[in-house]
Amino acid sequence: MAVRGYILIETEVGKAKSVSAAIQNFSYPGARLINVDTVTGPFDVIAQVEADDLDSLGNAITEAIQKVNGVQRTTTCLAVRLA
């Protein structure tokens, strides 16, 4: 079953636009970018990513998103289905 995460990204000062643009070109096996927005508040960019499984999501974050130039820190919120 696919998993979805919201990746809350803090960037270096003045890097929000370039980080957002770089993440628009996100590519990682087993993971797909759903949406990316530059936002105001405690975070600078929020990306919505869907992956085949939790390991694929985690690897996409640590091996692709966190390596984008200007990314300082990420916080991931997993989407859940509450019954």
C-alpha positions in Angstrom: 0.0 0.0 0.0 1.3 3.4 -0.9 2.2 5.9 1.8 2.0 9.7 1.7 4.1 12.2 3.5 4.2 15.9 3.9 7.8 17.0 4.0 8.2 20.3 5.9 11.4 21.9 4.8 13.5 24.7 6.5 15.9 26.3 4.1 18.9 28.6 4.5 18.0 32.3 4.4 17.2 33.3 0.8 17.1 29.8 -0.6 13.4 29.0 -0.4 12.8 29.8 -4.1 15.7 27.7 -5.4 14.9 24.8 -3.0 11.3 24.8 -4.2 12.4 24.8 -7.9 14.9 22.0 -7.3 12.3 19.8 -5.6 9.9 20.4 -8.6 12.4 18.3 -10.5 12.4 15.6 -7.8 13.0 12.0 -9.0 13.5 8.9 -6.9 12.7 5.3 -7.6 9.5 4.2 -5.9 8.5 7.7 -4.9 6.5 10.4 -6.7 6.2 14.1 -6.0 2.5 15.1 -5.6 2.9 18.8 -4.9 5.4 21.4 -3.7 4.6 24.8 -2.3 6.7 27.7 -1.0 5.0 28.9 2.2 5.3 31.4 5.0 5.7 30.5 8.7 8.2 28.3 10.5 8.8 26.3 7.3 9.8 27.6 3.9 8.7 24.7 1.6 6.2 21.9 1.9 6.4 18.9 -0.4 3.8 16.2 -0.7 5.4 12.9 -1.7 3.8 9.5 -2.2 5.9 6.3 -2.2 5.4 2.6 -2.6 6.3 1.9 1.1 7.7 3.6 4.1 11.3 2.7 3.4 11.0 4.2 -0.1 9.6 7.4 1.4 12.4 7.6 3.9 15.1 6.9 1.3 13.6 9.5 -1.0 13.8 12.1 1.8 17.3 11.3 3.0 18.9 10.6 -0.4 17.1 13.2 -2.6 15.3 16.0 -0.7 17.8 16.5 2.1 20.6 16.7 -0.4 19.1 19.7 -2.3 21.4 22.7 -1.9 19.9 25.0 0.7 17.9 22.5 2.7 18.7 22.9 6.4 16.2 20.6 8.1 13.2 18.5 7.3 10.2 17.3 9.3 8.0 14.6 7.9 4.3 14.1 8.7 2.8 10.9 7.5 -0.8 10.8 6.2 -2.9 8.2 8.0 -6.4 6.9 7.5 -8.4 7.0 10.7 -11.3 4.6 10.9 
